[in-house]
Amino acid sequence: MKALTYHSAKDVRVETVPDPIIQEPEDIILRVTATAICGSDLHIYRGKIPGMKAGDVLGHEFMGVVEEVGPAVTCISPGERVVVPFTISCGDCFFCNARLFAACETTNPGRGAILNKKNVRSGAGMFGYSHLYGGYPGGQAEFVRVPKANTGPLTIPAGLADEQVLFLSDILPTGYQAVLNARVEEGSHIAIFGAGPVGLMAAACARMLGAERIFMVDHHAYRLEFARQTYDVIPINFDEIEDPAEFIVEQTDFRGVDASIDAVGFEAKGSALETVLTDLKLEGSSGKVLRQAIAATRRGGVISVPGVYAGFIHGFLFGDAFEKGLSFASGQTHTQQHMPQLLEHILRGELRPEVIVTHRLPLHEAARGYELFEQKLEDCRKVILTPELLPA
């Protein structure tokens, strides 16, 4: 089959790789009909994620048609159309029983990313996301093996296009969980840092839950303008407004917003010092967005962090968070927990995640899709790839 493989930073290629086969009783083989490039994939593309090996198949946002099922699969039949969550969860361990699916203790043979790990078991395995998370081949491919299929995939009813439901695999539940963690309710005032796909999905979900004012911080004018037109956010371009947090505080009666959502993560554009420290591997992540979020949030408010972080952070200013009595909620998304409810919102027309898509490319142009997305070319917001039979 054809699949997009990683070789080194900025070097991804569509190549012929072995077809996947059933390996465990709860496996299914999926024929991929649509897959997307995620902002988290860009961390890999830039060479920022350790544990990658040449030839690893990328991609964790995908859906398709079930081709084959293992002998222990009871929830899905061949021919069904499903969306697959990006985390792989067993459904039976301590955390899965608590519906904390991203913390599954049984599916990741890798060590995970915790530095001070002690003997804690690793969290859930992930598709296409390095051997820290199990080394599972991803879904930017013609076919993919999906383990633990009794827990993961969600069957999609007829009448919905792939684009309408594809983002149930990751960015829509991630944005939704971020908003739930931020305790958004009718009348909330919030700030979202980052107008990428997760930030946009957070804005959509916040509007659905009744948020009154949404400030959105980014420095790509085309993304901010889309968010303003689509979700009625108050755009803040940090290339033009030097201190977005100060601006937000001034616009909220000098208190700050009820909650801030960091939809950027560890590759945020930080100070010159932070850039040097990260280049020297003396720091794991930029703390710029977290400092802004702490400053922009009112006393007693919430910092919700769906953006990926690793290691330690310079200038975290936890004393400010303590002084303001802020709560933090973060972590990988418990995708399986949210998918059914979000599908209902899509069916009722309350969410239209497909509106963020700007580019639709065949799988053999995946490398170009990464370049478009990474460099923000052609006003790129989101790329969908469609597997196809490639020319000989």
VMD Tcl script that draws the C-alpha trace (Angstrom):
set ca {
  {0.00 0.00 0.00}
  {0.96 3.68 -0.19}
  {1.57 5.64 3.01}
  {3.23 8.85 4.15}
  {6.47 8.05 5.96}
  {8.79 10.13 8.14}
  {12.53 10.23 7.43}
  {13.85 13.35 9.16}
  {12.84 16.94 9.86}
  {11.02 18.40 6.82}
  {11.46 15.08 4.97}
  {8.22 13.11 4.59}
  {7.52 10.86 1.60}
  {4.68 8.80 0.17}
  {6.14 5.32 -0.25}
  {5.11 1.72 -0.68}
  {4.97 -0.08 2.68}
  {3.62 -3.52 3.71}
  {-0.15 -3.84 3.98}
  {-1.36 -4.06 7.60}
  {-2.70 -7.38 8.87}
  {-4.77 -8.52 11.85}
  {-2.33 -9.10 14.73}
  {-4.57 -9.19 17.81}
  {-8.13 -10.50 18.30}
  {-9.60 -6.97 18.74}
  {-7.93 -5.53 15.62}
  {-9.68 -4.25 12.53}
  {-8.23 -3.31 9.16}
  {-9.56 0.00 7.88}
  {-9.56 1.24 4.32}
  {-8.88 4.96 4.81}
  {-11.25 7.29 2.95}
  {-10.08 10.58 4.50}
  {-7.22 11.68 6.72}
  {-6.06 15.09 7.91}
  {-2.82 16.83 8.80}
  {-2.96 17.92 12.44}
  {-1.07 20.72 14.11}
  {0.54 18.04 16.28}
  {1.88 16.43 13.11}
  {3.81 19.63 12.49}
  {5.78 19.04 15.71}
  {6.97 15.78 14.13}
  {7.53 17.42 10.74}
  {9.80 20.02 12.35}
  {11.82 17.31 14.10}
  {10.64 18.32 17.58}
  {9.27 14.93 18.71}
  {11.80 12.33 19.92}
  {11.34 8.63 19.29}
  {10.66 8.88 15.56}
  {12.28 6.34 13.23}
  {12.83 6.55 9.47}
  {9.90 4.87 7.73}
  {7.33 5.50 10.48}
  {3.86 6.03 9.00}
  {2.34 9.34 10.11}
  {-1.20 10.50 10.81}
  {-3.68 10.26 13.67}
  {-6.80 11.94 12.24}
  {-8.47 9.45 9.92}
  {-11.64 7.55 9.07}
  {-12.73 4.94 6.59}
  {-14.51 1.67 5.86}
  {-13.91 -1.53 7.82}
  {-12.36 -4.19 5.59}
  {-11.61 -6.97 8.07}
  {-12.24 -7.65 11.76}
  {-10.45 -9.81 14.32}
  {-12.22 -12.72 16.04}
  {-12.88 -10.78 19.28}
  {-14.37 -7.68 17.63}
  {-18.04 -7.44 18.65}
  {-19.00 -3.81 18.03}
  {-18.10 -3.35 14.36}
  {-18.70 -5.31 11.17}
  {-16.99 -5.25 7.77}
  {-18.43 -2.57 5.51}
  {-19.21 -0.12 8.32}
  {-17.94 3.43 8.04}
  {-16.15 4.63 11.16}
  {-14.11 7.49 12.61}
  {-11.13 6.40 14.70}
  {-9.94 8.30 17.82}
  {-6.27 9.23 17.87}
  {-5.62 7.48 21.20}
  {-5.68 3.70 21.52}
  {-7.50 2.58 24.66}
  {-8.28 -0.88 25.99}
  {-11.62 -0.10 27.64}
  {-10.90 -2.30 30.67}
  {-8.10 -0.78 32.75}
  {-8.44 1.51 35.79}
  {-8.40 4.70 33.72}
  {-10.61 3.43 30.89}
  {-13.20 2.41 33.46}
  {-13.02 5.99 34.75}
  {-13.57 7.16 31.14}
  {-10.10 8.74 31.13}
  {-9.24 7.01 27.88}
  {-6.06 8.97 27.10}
  {-4.59 7.60 30.33}
  {-5.10 3.93 29.33}
  {-2.40 1.88 31.05}
  {-2.18 -1.06 28.65}
  {-1.71 0.13 25.07}
  {1.63 1.96 25.13}
  {4.81 -0.15 25.24}
  {6.83 3.09 24.95}
  {7.93 5.22 27.91}
  {5.78 8.26 27.17}
  {7.03 11.81 27.65}
  {7.08 12.21 31.45}
  {10.58 13.21 32.57}
  {10.19 12.47 36.31}
  {8.39 9.22 35.55}
  {9.28 6.95 38.51}
  {7.39 3.66 37.97}
  {4.21 5.20 36.61}
  {2.82 3.28 33.64}
  {2.72 5.10 30.33}
  {-0.49 6.67 29.07}
  {-2.36 5.52 25.97}
  {-0.67 4.63 22.72}
  {-1.30 6.90 19.74}
  {-1.43 6.43 16.01}
  {1.51 7.79 14.03}
  {3.09 9.64 16.95}
  {6.56 8.26 17.68}
  {7.76 5.26 19.62}
  {7.29 7.19 22.87}
  {3.62 6.41 22.30}
  {3.94 2.86 21.02}
  {5.17 3.31 17.46}
  {1.76 2.48 15.97}
  {1.59 3.13 12.20}
  {-0.68 6.07 11.45}
  {-3.58 6.71 9.11}
  {-2.05 8.89 6.39}
  {-2.15 5.73 4.33}
  {-4.43 3.62 2.17}
  {-5.02 1.10 4.99}
  {-4.36 1.02 8.72}
  {-4.55 -1.54 11.51}
  {-6.76 -0.30 14.35}
  {-6.17 -2.12 17.68}
  {-8.76 -2.29 20.49}
  {-11.59 -1.73 18.02}
  {-14.26 -2.54 20.60}
  {-13.35 0.68 22.42}
  {-12.25 3.13 19.77}
  {-14.01 3.57 16.42}
  {-17.40 5.30 16.14}
  {-19.84 4.18 13.45}
  {-21.08 7.02 11.27}
  {-24.69 7.08 10.02}
  {-25.42 7.42 6.32}
  {-25.93 10.87 4.88}
  {-22.89 12.58 6.40}
  {-19.87 13.45 4.27}
  {-16.40 12.47 5.52}
  {-15.49 16.13 6.05}
  {-18.41 16.63 8.43}
  {-17.21 13.95 10.84}
  {-13.47 13.43 10.21}
  {-12.45 15.83 12.96}
  {-14.20 13.67 15.57}
  {-10.90 11.78 15.47}
  {-9.03 14.54 17.32}
  {-9.37 18.29 16.93}
  {-13.11 18.59 17.58}
  {-13.06 16.57 20.84}
  {-9.83 18.34 21.78}
  {-11.42 21.76 21.36}
  {-14.55 20.57 23.16}
  {-12.64 19.10 26.12}
  {-10.64 22.33 26.36}
  {-13.89 24.28 26.66}
  {-15.33 21.87 29.23}
  {-12.10 22.12 31.22}
  {-12.43 25.90 31.04}
  {-15.89 25.59 32.64}
  {-17.48 27.59 29.84}
  {-21.17 28.26 30.32}
  {-23.82 30.78 29.31}
  {-22.33 34.26 29.57}
  {-18.67 33.24 29.97}
  {-15.88 35.52 28.83}
  {-12.86 33.57 27.58}
  {-9.56 34.01 25.75}
  {-8.26 31.47 23.24}
  {-4.57 31.64 22.44}
  {-3.99 30.19 18.97}
  {-6.28 30.41 15.93}
  {-5.20 27.08 14.48}
  {-7.59 24.14 14.05}
  {-7.87 23.33 17.78}
  {-8.37 26.99 18.68}
  {-11.08 27.26 16.02}
  {-12.83 24.12 17.29}
  {-12.65 25.51 20.82}
  {-14.28 28.73 19.61}
  {-17.04 26.77 17.88}
  {-17.73 24.71 21.00}
  {-17.57 27.75 23.29}
  {-20.19 29.50 21.16}
  {-22.35 26.38 21.25}
  {-22.18 26.35 25.05}
  {-23.15 30.02 25.34}
  {-19.91 31.97 25.74}
  {-20.64 35.70 25.54}
  {-17.20 37.07 24.58}
  {-14.29 35.25 23.01}
  {-10.91 36.94 22.61}
  {-8.64 35.11 20.16}
  {-4.89 35.72 20.02}
  {-2.71 34.84 17.03}
  {-0.47 36.62 14.54}
  {-1.80 35.25 11.26}
  {-4.29 37.84 10.07}
  {-6.16 35.47 7.75}
  {-6.83 33.00 10.57}
  {-8.02 35.74 12.90}
  {-10.31 37.18 10.23}
  {-11.84 33.75 9.59}
  {-12.45 33.31 13.32}
  {-14.02 36.76 13.55}
  {-16.39 36.10 10.67}
  {-17.23 32.52 11.65}
  {-17.30 32.56 15.46}
  {-17.62 36.29 16.22}
  {-14.36 36.40 18.19}
  {-12.55 39.58 19.17}
  {-9.27 39.17 17.23}
  {-5.94 40.18 18.77}
  {-2.90 40.12 16.52}
  {0.19 40.03 18.74}
  {2.31 41.46 15.93}
  {0.20 44.60 16.33}
  {-0.75 44.52 20.02}
  {2.45 43.93 21.97}
  {0.79 42.65 25.16}
  {-2.47 40.79 24.40}
  {-3.02 39.95 28.08}
  {-2.92 43.63 29.04}
  {-5.40 44.41 26.26}
  {-7.74 41.63 27.46}
  {-7.59 42.84 31.07}
  {-8.40 46.39 29.99}
  {-11.40 45.12 28.00}
  {-12.80 43.15 30.97}
  {-13.15 45.86 33.61}
  {-9.54 45.28 34.72}
  {-10.34 41.79 36.00}
  {-9.51 39.42 33.15}
  {-11.49 36.68 31.47}
  {-13.16 33.78 33.26}
  {-10.87 31.31 31.54}
  {-8.02 31.14 29.04}
  {-7.39 28.27 26.62}
  {-3.83 27.62 25.44}
  {-4.32 26.01 22.03}
  {-0.70 26.61 21.01}
  {1.56 24.46 23.17}
  {5.29 24.10 23.43}
  {6.25 25.65 20.09}
  {4.77 29.04 20.94}
  {6.72 32.03 19.66}
  {8.64 32.95 22.80}
  {11.38 35.33 23.83}
  {14.90 35.29 22.38}
  {16.12 33.69 25.62}
  {13.56 30.89 25.36}
  {14.50 30.27 21.74}
  {18.16 29.88 22.71}
  {17.34 27.63 25.67}
  {15.16 25.32 23.57}
  {17.77 25.17 20.79}
  {20.36 24.15 23.40}
  {17.95 21.54 24.83}
  {18.06 23.36 28.16}
  {14.33 23.94 28.08}
  {11.52 21.70 26.85}
  {8.88 24.26 25.96}
  {8.24 27.96 25.52}
  {6.26 29.45 28.40}
  {5.11 32.58 26.55}
  {1.48 31.57 26.06}
  {1.09 30.24 29.59}
  {2.42 33.51 31.01}
  {-0.04 35.43 28.84}
  {-2.90 33.13 29.86}
  {-2.12 33.54 33.57}
  {-1.99 37.32 33.17}
  {-5.22 37.49 31.16}
  {-7.35 35.37 33.51}
  {-9.30 36.77 36.45}
  {-8.81 35.67 40.04}
  {-10.44 32.29 40.61}
  {-10.43 31.55 36.89}
  {-9.24 28.59 34.87}
  {-6.31 27.90 32.53}
  {-7.22 25.10 30.11}
  {-4.32 23.63 28.13}
  {-5.06 21.39 25.14}
  {-1.76 22.44 23.50}
  {1.02 19.84 23.74}
  {3.84 20.51 26.22}
  {6.96 18.56 27.14}
  {9.56 18.90 29.85}
  {10.25 22.03 31.85}
  {9.45 25.69 31.18}
  {11.40 28.87 31.83}
  {9.48 31.68 33.54}
  {6.32 29.74 34.37}
  {5.28 32.34 37.01}
  {3.44 29.87 39.19}
  {3.49 32.45 41.96}
  {1.17 34.62 39.87}
  {-1.17 31.66 39.36}
  {-1.18 31.03 43.13}
  {-1.81 34.69 43.93}
  {-4.79 34.72 41.55}
  {-6.13 31.36 42.75}
  {-6.15 29.90 39.26}
  {-7.06 26.32 38.41}
  {-5.32 24.36 35.65}
  {-6.74 21.58 33.49}
  {-4.69 19.94 30.76}
  {-3.67 16.75 29.04}
  {-4.40 14.55 26.06}
  {-8.03 14.33 25.01}
  {-10.28 11.51 26.18}
  {-11.62 11.32 22.65}
  {-13.83 8.26 23.04}
  {-15.66 10.00 25.89}
  {-16.78 12.92 23.71}
  {-17.25 11.46 20.23}
  {-20.87 10.22 20.51}
  {-22.18 13.50 21.95}
  {-20.31 15.59 19.40}
  {-21.72 13.47 16.59}
  {-25.20 14.35 17.86}
  {-24.33 18.05 17.76}
  {-23.17 17.63 14.15}
  {-26.36 15.78 13.22}
  {-28.44 18.61 14.71}
  {-26.44 21.22 12.80}
  {-25.07 22.79 15.99}
  {-21.46 22.17 14.94}
  {-20.00 22.40 11.43}
  {-16.33 21.49 11.85}
  {-15.81 21.11 8.11}
  {-15.95 24.89 7.55}
  {-12.29 25.23 8.57}
  {-11.04 23.07 5.67}
  {-9.13 25.00 3.00}
  {-7.16 22.33 1.14}
  {-8.17 18.93 -0.21}
  {-5.30 16.93 -1.71}
  {-4.72 13.36 -2.89}
  {-2.48 11.31 -0.61}
  {0.40 11.41 -3.08}
  {0.57 15.21 -2.53}
  {0.86 14.82 1.26}
  {4.35 16.32 1.43}
  {3.02 19.43 -0.29}
  {0.16 19.50 2.20}
  {2.63 19.54 5.09}
  {4.55 22.39 3.48}
  {1.37 24.42 2.93}
  {0.21 23.92 6.50}
  {3.59 24.43 8.14}
  {4.39 27.62 6.24}
  {0.80 28.97 6.26}
  {0.81 29.23 2.47}
  {-2.33 29.96 0.45}
  {-4.14 30.95 3.69}
  {-4.03 27.30 4.75}
  {-6.13 26.42 7.80}
  {-6.63 22.67 7.47}
  {-5.60 20.01 4.93}
  {-7.55 16.84 4.16}
  {-5.83 14.01 2.26}
  {-7.70 11.42 0.23}
  {-5.99 8.07 -0.43}
  {-6.19 6.93 -4.03}
  {-4.67 4.49 -6.44}
  {-1.43 6.13 -7.46}
  {-0.09 6.15 -10.99}
  {2.52 3.46 -11.63}
}
mol new
graphics top color blue
foreach p $ca { graphics top sphere $p radius 0.5 }
foreach p [lrange $ca 0 end-1] q [lrange $ca 1 end] { graphics top cylinder $p $q radius 0.2 }
display resetview
